[in-house]
Amino acid sequence: MIEISNVSKRFQHSNAVDGLTLQIATGELTVLIGTSGSGKSTTLKMINRLIEPDSGSIRLAGADIRQQSPEVLRRHIGYAIQSVGLFPHWTVEQNIAAVPALLKWPAARIRERVTELLELLHLPAETFRQRYPHQLSGGQQQRVGVARALAADPEVLLMDEPFGALDPVTRGSLQQELARIQKLSGKTIVLVTHDIDEALQLGQHIVLMDKGRIVQQGKPESFLLQPANDFVRDFVGQSDAGVRLLGLTTVASRVQATARADGEPIRSDCTLREALSQFVSRQVDRLPVVNEQGQHAGALLFCDLLGGRAS
Ligand SMILES: Nc1ncnc2c1ncn2[C@@H]1O[C@H](COP(=O)(O)OP(=O)(O)OP(=O)(O)O)[C@@H](O)[C@H]1O
C-alpha cells in the first residue's frame, strides 16, 4: 500500500498538488488521469522522491519514504516515462540491466533476467540484446523502457504516459501486454495518462485529478454510471459513455453456447465494444464466437449486448 497523506507541492505561484490524500492498493493498477497540469506527474514523482513535497507524507508498505535515500528507494520502484530515457550509448541489454547491475546481481542472473524480460515484451532476445536504442523503433524503445523498469522486480512500478507517443496499434498491443504482466505478477502499478479509454481499459482504480486535487476516484464503471459532476461527465465523454461501458465487459459474459452464426468468429475475450463495431460493420445481428484457444464457443446475439450492466 502507498499512502499519500495531505501532500502539497507548490511551484512558483501555483499549487501543483494541493492537499492530496490517496491510498494506492498493493497489487492493483491505479490510473491517475486528468487535464494537463492537474498534478499527475508531480504526484508520481513524489512517490519516488524525484520531487519532494512541501508538506504531508508518503508511506510505502508502512514506512515513510524519507527514511530511505532517494537512490535506495528507486531501486525498489520501477519508473517508465514517455520519453523512455534509454542511455543512447548502452546496448538494450545494458539498459535493461542498469538496476540489477547496481544491485550487484551475478552476471549469469542478469543475463537470464534480460532474456526473460525481452521475451515477455515480445522482443526476441537474440535479435535485440546487442542493439543500441537508435536501432529500435519508437515502440520497441518503449518496450525496452518498460523492461528496464521491471528489471529488478520492483514492488512498485510508476509509469508516466509510457505509451504516449505511439501509434494506436502499437499502443493497443503494449496496453494488452501491460495488463497481462500486471495479472501475472500482481504488481502495484501507478500509471499516468491523458487517455480516458486507456484509463478505463487498464485501471482497476481510477483517480481523476483537477488543479492538484482529486475530483473522483473509484472503479472504471463508476465514472460512467455515477459521474460526480459535470467536469467528470465531460471528461469521460458523455456522448460515448454507453459504448465505453460496453468496453468494460467481454463477449464471454454474453455468449450463448448453443447459438450458431456464420462468418469470421470473434474471440470471447474481445470487449462488447469491439463486438458492437463488428455488428455494425458486418451488418449482422449475430456473430460466431471462439474461445481464447480458438475453439468454437457459440454465438453472440446483438440483442444480448444490452443484457445487463458492466460488472
Ligand atoms: N519543475 C517545475 N517548475 C515549475 N512548475 C512546475 C514544475 N513541474 C510542474 N510544474 C507545474 O505544476 C503543475 C502540475 O504539473 P504536472 O506535470 O504535475 O501536471 P500533469 O497533470 O502531469 O500535466 P500533463 O498531463 O500536462 O503532463 C503545472 O501547472 C506545471 O506547470
The ligand as an ORCA input file, in Angstrom:
! r2SCAN-3c Opt
* xyz 0 1
  N       9.604     21.929    -12.130
  C       8.561     22.733    -12.206
  N       8.678     24.068    -12.070
  C       7.599     24.885    -12.116
  N       6.350     24.466    -12.306
  C       6.160     23.146    -12.460
  C       7.247     22.208    -12.428
  N       6.750     20.957    -12.598
  C       5.415     21.095    -12.756
  N       5.066     22.395    -12.675
  C       3.687     22.937    -12.758
  O       2.878     22.216    -11.864
  C       1.599     21.948    -12.433
  C       1.354     20.440    -12.416
  O       2.275     19.822    -13.322
  P       2.266     18.253    -13.615
  O       3.386     17.984    -14.547
  O       2.241     17.517    -12.331
  O       0.868     18.083    -14.334
  P       0.297     16.872    -15.164
  O      -1.091     16.654    -14.680
  O       1.216     15.717    -15.127
  O       0.269     17.524    -16.617
  P       0.491     16.875    -18.073
  O      -0.639     15.925    -18.252
  O       0.406     18.060    -18.982
  O       1.827     16.213    -18.056
  C       1.619     22.565    -13.801
  O       0.990     23.812    -13.732
  C       3.090     22.731    -14.123
  O       3.298     23.820    -14.963
*
